[in-house]
Amino acid sequence: MSDYQQFLKEKKQIDHLLSQGFSIRYITENLSGAFLEFHRAVEDGSAEMKSLHITTADARKYFSVKYMEQQARIS
């Protein structure tokens, strides 16, 4: 798979989780890429968690922008 195809796949996964009401809670970066942890509150008061492994540089830039937008809404 080309880097661009991989980027589109990772971007779609990020957008899908954000559209479902998840927010980026934790980011861990290392030589293998970035590991994103998404959280959302559920009706019973607990939290649901999903994780993604992001490998492309463009997708890492993309989630960084989405994270900054998220933080701007909170402030």
Contacts in CASP RR format, 6 or more apart in sequence:
PFRMAT RR
TARGET T0000
AUTHOR 0000-0000-0000
METHOD contacts of the structure
MODEL  1
MSDYQQFLKEKKQIDHLLSQGFSIRYITENLSGAFLEFHRAVEDGSAEMK
SLHITTADARKYFSVKYMEQQARIS
1 9 0 8 1.000
3 56 0 8 1.000
3 58 0 8 1.000
6 55 0 8 1.000
6 56 0 8 1.000
6 59 0 8 1.000
7 56 0 8 1.000
7 58 0 8 1.000
7 59 0 8 1.000
7 62 0 8 1.000
10 52 0 8 1.000
10 54 0 8 1.000
10 55 0 8 1.000
10 56 0 8 1.000
10 59 0 8 1.000
10 62 0 8 1.000
11 58 0 8 1.000
11 59 0 8 1.000
11 62 0 8 1.000
13 52 0 8 1.000
14 36 0 8 1.000
14 52 0 8 1.000
14 54 0 8 1.000
14 59 0 8 1.000
14 62 0 8 1.000
14 63 0 8 1.000
14 66 0 8 1.000
17 38 0 8 1.000
17 50 0 8 1.000
17 52 0 8 1.000
18 38 0 8 1.000
18 66 0 8 1.000
20 40 0 8 1.000
21 40 0 8 1.000
22 38 0 8 1.000
22 39 0 8 1.000
22 40 0 8 1.000
22 48 0 8 1.000
22 50 0 8 1.000
23 38 0 8 1.000
23 39 0 8 1.000
23 40 0 8 1.000
23 70 0 8 1.000
24 36 0 8 1.000
24 37 0 8 1.000
24 38 0 8 1.000
24 63 0 8 1.000
24 66 0 8 1.000
24 67 0 8 1.000
24 70 0 8 1.000
25 37 0 8 1.000
25 38 0 8 1.000
25 39 0 8 1.000
25 49 0 8 1.000
26 36 0 8 1.000
26 37 0 8 1.000
27 34 0 8 1.000
27 35 0 8 1.000
27 36 0 8 1.000
27 37 0 8 1.000
27 63 0 8 1.000
27 67 0 8 1.000
28 34 0 8 1.000
28 35 0 8 1.000
28 37 0 8 1.000
29 35 0 8 1.000
29 60 0 8 1.000
32 53 0 8 1.000
32 55 0 8 1.000
33 53 0 8 1.000
33 54 0 8 1.000
33 55 0 8 1.000
33 60 0 8 1.000
34 53 0 8 1.000
34 54 0 8 1.000
34 60 0 8 1.000
34 63 0 8 1.000
35 51 0 8 1.000
35 52 0 8 1.000
35 53 0 8 1.000
35 54 0 8 1.000
36 51 0 8 1.000
36 52 0 8 1.000
36 53 0 8 1.000
36 54 0 8 1.000
36 63 0 8 1.000
37 49 0 8 1.000
37 50 0 8 1.000
37 51 0 8 1.000
38 49 0 8 1.000
38 50 0 8 1.000
38 51 0 8 1.000
38 52 0 8 1.000
39 47 0 8 1.000
39 48 0 8 1.000
39 49 0 8 1.000
40 47 0 8 1.000
40 48 0 8 1.000
41 47 0 8 1.000
41 48 0 8 1.000
42 48 0 8 1.000
54 60 0 8 1.000
54 63 0 8 1.000
END
